[in-house]
């Protein structure tokens, strides 16, 4: 009988009026809970402050416009720096074809030096060079070959970086879209920002998403 009566009751999910979470972006710096957003009062606040009169979270409260504008300004500045870094790296790294030609020239030189080294040893065995001459020339060749090997490693890293930068079209498009923001756009901000920890209305900690190109550029820089 009770089961039948309960089945006839329509369940309603109650939501407090004029109150909702603004996504999981803004986090209380005291209790690590997501901040709530009072639409009518246009204020961010921590729910813990409502139920605990002596809670430290009572100080985690601030005007929506102030907090969001601070985040927007910071993200725009970071996006501008990253976009500039991409462009500068592309201009500094140079042309990939030129680097590949230099790599081929070094390979050719190393092959020639290997042949000369063998010829030098044969000449030494045949008495055409003294031991001192043989050691001096062998050492000079070894040093030159080491320099060539180091330069090859540098060229390889440069080519890999150029190829990586050439694959950033989507990232550059995202940066351009972000730089075009004139107001706080939550979903676009959340593309690169993992969370914003609010320690105080004027003390925000922006945490960029892991494995995100902006965070990678920031850490490298």
C-alpha positions, 0 to 999 in steps of 0.5 A: 500500500505504501509503495503504491502511494509513494509511486503516485507522488511526483518527485520534484528536484528543489533548487534555491531561487536566484542561486546556482553554481557558476560551473566548477571554475571558482573554488573557495580557498578555505574549504575547496568547495565550488563557490555559489553565484547569487544572481540577484545580488551578483555575488560569489560566495561560499556555501559554508558561510551560510551554515557556519557562523564562525567559518573562515569561508565568510571572507570568501565573498566578492562582486561577480564583476570584480572577480570575473574581470580580474580573471578575464584580464589575466587570461587575456594577458597570458594569451597575448604573451603565448601568442607572441611567443609562438610568433617569435619562436617561428621567426627565430627557428628559421626555415626547416629546409635550410636546416635539413640541407645543413644536416646533409652537409654535416653527414657528408663531412662526417663520411669524408672525415671517417675516410680520412681517418682511415687513410691517416692510420694507413699512412702512419702504419706505412711510416709516412707520419710520425707518432706525434703527427698521427696523434695530433691529426687524429685529435683534431679530427676527433674534435671536429667530429664531436662538434659536428655531432653536437650541431646535428643534435641542435639541428634535430631539436630545431626541426622537431620544434619547427614541426611542433609549432607548425601543428599549432593552427588550432591552438592559434585559432583558440588564442585569437578567439580568446584575444577577441573576448571583450567580456567574461565568457565562462565556457571559453575561459574553461577551455584553458583554465582548470580552476580559480581559487579565491583566497580573498576577493582581491586574491585569486589563484588561476590554475591552468589545465594540465597538458594545455599549451598555455600552461606548457608555454608558461612553465617553459618560459 
